[in-house]
């Protein structure tokens, strides 16, 4: 059997229907422990795509698991912003740069930020 190359979202039950409607596989997690278990099951099952984890849950994962996920390239695991707070433009740029650096393996700058 060939590994999966899909997008999987791990989020609270109130958010999963929208992701399913958008075509993503969505797994429900109401606690940090449920989210950690879902992510570990996906990785252990050979998931090779993208795993997006609801940021308020992922930010509370244990440090060892967070570090493992940050370094993972297959699957790529990203935090899914909650959308509850307004992110400053500089933070948004830093987040995008970090995602690009992980995806491409190269540091990309935007304009004058590194001068």
C-alpha positions as CSV (number, residue, x, y, z in Angstrom):
1,X,0.0,0.0,0.0
2,X,1.3,3.4,-1.0
3,X,1.6,6.1,1.8
4,X,-1.0,8.8,1.8
5,X,-0.3,12.3,0.4
6,X,-3.4,14.2,1.7
7,X,-4.1,17.1,3.9
8,X,-5.2,16.1,7.4
9,X,-6.6,18.6,9.9
10,X,-6.7,17.9,13.6
11,X,-9.1,20.4,15.2
12,X,-12.0,20.7,17.7
13,X,-15.3,19.2,16.6
14,X,-16.9,22.6,15.9
15,X,-14.3,23.2,13.1
16,X,-14.0,19.9,11.4
17,X,-17.2,20.1,9.2
18,X,-15.8,23.1,7.4
19,X,-12.5,21.4,6.7
20,X,-14.3,18.3,5.5
21,X,-16.4,20.4,3.1
22,X,-13.2,21.9,1.8
23,X,-12.0,18.4,0.9
24,X,-9.5,17.8,3.8
25,X,-9.6,14.8,6.0
26,X,-10.5,16.2,9.5
27,X,-9.9,14.5,12.8
28,X,-11.7,15.7,15.9
29,X,-9.7,16.4,19.1
30,X,-11.1,18.2,22.1
31,X,-8.0,17.9,24.3
32,X,-4.3,18.2,23.9
33,X,-3.9,14.5,24.6
34,X,-6.4,13.6,21.9
35,X,-4.6,15.9,19.4
36,X,-1.2,14.4,20.3
37,X,-2.5,10.9,19.9
38,X,-4.1,11.7,16.5
39,X,-0.8,13.2,15.2
40,X,1.2,10.2,16.5
41,X,-1.2,7.8,15.0
42,X,-0.9,9.6,11.6
43,X,2.9,9.6,11.7
44,X,3.0,6.0,12.9
45,X,0.6,5.0,10.1
46,X,2.9,6.4,7.4
47,X,1.2,9.7,6.7
48,X,3.3,11.6,4.1
49,X,1.2,14.6,3.3
50,X,0.5,17.7,5.4
51,X,-0.9,17.6,8.9
52,X,-2.4,20.9,10.1
53,X,-3.0,21.0,13.9
54,X,-5.2,23.6,15.5
55,X,-2.6,26.0,17.1
56,X,-4.2,26.3,20.6
57,X,-3.8,22.5,20.9
58,X,-0.4,22.2,19.2
59,X,1.1,25.0,21.3
60,X,0.5,22.8,24.4
61,X,2.1,19.6,23.0
62,X,5.1,18.4,25.0
63,X,8.4,19.9,24.0
64,X,9.9,16.7,22.6
65,X,6.9,16.2,20.3
66,X,6.8,19.8,19.2
67,X,10.5,19.7,18.3
68,X,10.0,16.4,16.4
69,X,7.1,17.9,14.5
70,X,8.9,21.2,13.7
71,X,11.8,19.1,12.2
72,X,9.6,16.7,10.3
73,X,9.6,17.0,6.5
74,X,7.4,14.0,5.7
75,X,4.8,14.6,6.9
76,X,5.0,18.3,7.1
77,X,3.2,19.4,10.3
78,X,2.0,22.9,10.6
79,X,0.1,24.9,13.2
80,X,-3.3,26.0,12.1
81,X,-3.9,29.5,13.4
82,X,-7.1,29.9,15.5
83,X,-8.1,33.1,13.9
84,X,-9.2,34.5,17.2
85,X,-6.4,37.1,17.6
86,X,-5.3,39.6,15.0
87,X,-1.7,38.8,14.0
88,X,0.6,41.8,13.3
89,X,2.0,42.0,9.8
90,X,5.6,41.4,11.1
91,X,4.4,38.2,12.8
92,X,2.6,37.0,9.7
93,X,5.7,37.6,7.6
94,X,7.8,35.7,10.1
95,X,5.3,32.8,10.1
96,X,5.2,32.6,6.3
97,X,9.0,32.8,6.1
98,X,9.3,29.9,8.6
99,X,6.8,27.8,6.7
100,X,8.6,28.5,3.4
101,X,12.0,27.7,4.9
102,X,10.7,24.4,6.1
103,X,9.0,23.5,2.8
104,X,11.8,24.6,0.5
105,X,14.8,24.1,2.8
106,X,16.1,27.6,2.1
107,X,15.7,30.9,3.8
108,X,13.7,33.3,1.7
109,X,13.4,37.0,2.6
110,X,10.7,39.5,1.9
111,X,12.1,42.9,0.8
112,X,14.2,44.9,3.3
113,X,13.7,42.7,6.4
114,X,17.3,41.4,6.5
115,X,19.1,44.7,5.9
